[in-house]
């Protein structure tokens, strides 16, 4: 099933389907760009045509936000939620198993430094080959932590072949710099409440995602 929300098309996509497409891309050495889209992305895309076009050009768009799931459900379409944090863990495990090198483009001044990420990856994925901001000529899993829209626009320009995904702050969960909401809150779509409690400075972003986005999406043509 598919649905268009704020001019971006979504197709029901499971984790297994993403991993299957990743393996197919690896076998043929084709580029595969994945965008994990949340309500803030869709709102930002309203005023940024280049960003909206970038989302549309992604080979895979997953739903990373309960608000998108809710709007789709109210329109009669059931979309699974697949967050960047969950997808990152699965892709890193795939890269380790299939011997795909990983290249991390970490935003300067990020909560997790290159050294934090290095220690976390070496501990949790001991057989993984990875580097930072290195232009690789071999097929790679490429991670960008710059946040939207910078990471998507950057990945569009990157010539290195591989599986490319913008992950924002998802690595902060692996490094322990941030804690994820309990599974119970995740399952009922209240992960935003956990973030508000632990990161009150995000209140404007959360308000946009929880209040502004559903209203605009439901009443848009």
C-alpha positions in Angstrom: 0.0 0.0 0.0 1.2 3.5 -0.6 0.2 7.1 0.3 1.4 10.6 -0.5 1.8 12.9 2.5 2.8 16.5 2.0 4.0 15.7 -1.5 6.2 12.8 -0.4 5.2 9.2 -1.4 5.4 6.4 1.1 5.2 2.7 0.4 4.7 0.0 3.1 8.3 -1.2 3.8 9.5 -3.7 6.4 13.0 -4.1 7.8 13.3 -7.4 6.0 12.5 -5.7 2.7 15.1 -3.0 3.3 17.8 -5.6 4.1 16.8 -7.7 1.0 17.2 -4.6 -1.2 20.5 -3.8 0.5 21.8 -7.3 -0.3 20.6 -6.9 -3.9 22.3 -3.6 -4.2 25.5 -5.1 -2.8 25.4 -8.0 -5.3 25.1 -5.6 -8.2 27.3 -2.9 -6.7 24.5 -0.4 -7.2 23.9 2.7 -5.2 21.0 2.5 -2.7 20.0 5.6 -0.8 17.7 5.2 2.2 15.9 8.1 3.9 14.3 7.6 7.3 11.6 10.2 7.2 10.0 11.8 10.2 7.3 14.6 10.5 10.0 17.3 10.8 11.4 16.3 7.4 8.1 16.6 5.7 7.4 20.0 7.3 10.9 21.2 6.3 10.3 20.0 2.8 7.3 22.3 2.4 9.7 25.3 2.4 12.7 23.6 0.9 12.0 22.1 -2.6 15.5 20.8 -2.9 15.1 18.8 0.3 11.7 17.5 -0.7 13.1 16.4 -4.1 15.9 14.7 -2.3 13.5 12.7 -0.2 11.5 11.8 -3.3 14.7 10.6 -5.1 15.6 8.2 -2.3 15.4 4.6 -3.3 13.8 3.7 0.0 11.8 5.9 2.4 10.9 4.5 5.8 8.5 6.0 8.3 10.5 7.3 11.3 7.8 9.0 13.3 4.5 8.0 14.8 2.8 11.1 13.3 3.3 9.9 9.8 2.0 6.5 10.8 -1.1 8.1 12.4 -1.9 10.3 9.4 -1.6 7.3 7.1 -3.9 5.2 9.3 -6.5 8.0 9.4 -6.5 7.9 5.6 -6.9 4.1 5.6 -3.3 3.1 4.9 -1.3 1.0 7.3 2.5 1.8 7.3 5.0 0.1 9.5 7.4 2.3 11.5 11.1 1.7 10.9 13.3 4.2 12.8 16.8 5.3 11.8 18.1 3.9 15.1 16.7 0.4 14.5 17.7 0.4 10.9 21.2 1.5 11.7 21.8 -1.5 14.0 20.5 -3.9 11.4 22.7 -2.4 8.6 25.8 -2.4 10.8 25.2 -6.1 11.5 24.7 -6.7 7.8 27.9 -4.9 7.0 29.9 -6.9 9.5 28.4 -10.2 8.2 28.9 -9.4 4.5 32.3 -7.6 5.0 31.1 -4.3 3.7 33.3 -1.4 4.8 31.6 1.4 6.7 32.4 5.1 6.1 31.1 7.5 8.8 30.7 11.2 7.9 30.4 12.6 11.4 29.3 16.2 11.8 31.8 18.3 13.5 30.8 19.1 17.1 28.4 16.1 17.2 27.4 14.8 20.6 29.4 11.6 19.8 32.9 12.3 18.7 34.8 10.1 16.2 36.6 8.5 19.1 33.3 7.7 20.9 31.9 6.1 17.7 35.2 4.2 17.2 35.0 2.7 20.7 31.4 1.8 20.4 31.7 0.1 16.9 34.9 -1.8 18.0 33.1 -3.1 21.0 29.7 -4.0 19.4 30.9 -5.0 15.9 34.4 -6.3 16.4 34.8 -7.7 12.8 33.5 -4.5 11.2 35.8 -2.4 9.0 35.2 1.3 9.3 36.7 4.7 8.7 35.8 8.4 9.0 35.2 10.9 6.2 37.3 8.8 3.8 36.4 8.7 0.1 36.3 5.0 -0.6 36.5 3.5 -4.0 35.1 0.2 -2.9 31.4 -0.5 -2.2 30.6 0.8 1.3 27.9 1.4 3.9 27.9 5.2 4.2 26.5 6.9 7.2 26.0 10.7 7.6 25.2 12.2 11.0 24.6 15.8 9.9 20.9 15.9 10.4 18.3 17.1 7.9 18.4 18.5 5.3 22.2 18.6 5.2 22.8 14.9 5.3 20.4 14.0 2.5 21.7 16.8 0.2 25.3 15.7 1.0 24.6 12.0 0.2 23.0 13.1 -3.2 26.4 14.5 -4.2 28.6 11.7 -2.9 30.2 9.7 -5.7 31.3 6.8 -3.5 29.2 3.7 -4.5 27.3 2.0 -1.7 24.3 1.9 0.6 23.9 5.5 1.8 21.8 6.7 4.7 21.5 9.8 6.8 21.2 8.8 10.5 21.1 12.1 12.4 21.9 11.3 16.0 21.2 7.6 15.9 24.9 6.8 16.7 24.4 8.6 20.0 22.4 5.6 21.2 25.2 3.2 20.4 27.8 5.4 22.1 25.6 5.8 25.2 25.4 9.6 24.8 21.6 9.4 24.6 19.2 6.8 25.9 16.2 5.6 23.9 12.7 5.6 25.3 11.5 2.3 26.8 10.1 -0.2 24.3 6.6 0.4 25.8 6.7 4.1 25.0 8.1 3.4 21.5 5.3 0.9 20.8 2.5 3.3 21.6 4.1 6.3 19.8 5.1 8.3 22.8 8.9 8.3 22.2 8.5 12.1 21.8 7.4 12.4 25.4 10.6 10.7 26.6 12.6 13.0 24.5 10.8 16.0 25.9 11.5 15.0 29.4 15.2 14.3 28.8 15.7 17.1 26.2 13.3 19.9 27.0 15.2 22.2 24.6 13.6 20.2 21.8 10.1 21.4 22.8 9.6 23.4 19.6 10.7 20.5 17.4 8.4 18.2 19.3 5.5 20.6 19.0 6.0 20.8 15.3 6.1 17.0 15.0 3.2 16.2 17.3 0.8 19.1 16.7 1.7 21.1 13.6 2.5 18.2 11.3 -0.7 16.1 11.8 -3.0 19.2 11.3 -1.2 20.3 8.2 -1.0 16.8 6.8 -4.6 16.0 7.4 -5.9 19.2 5.9 -3.6 19.5 3.0 -4.8 18.6 -0.5 
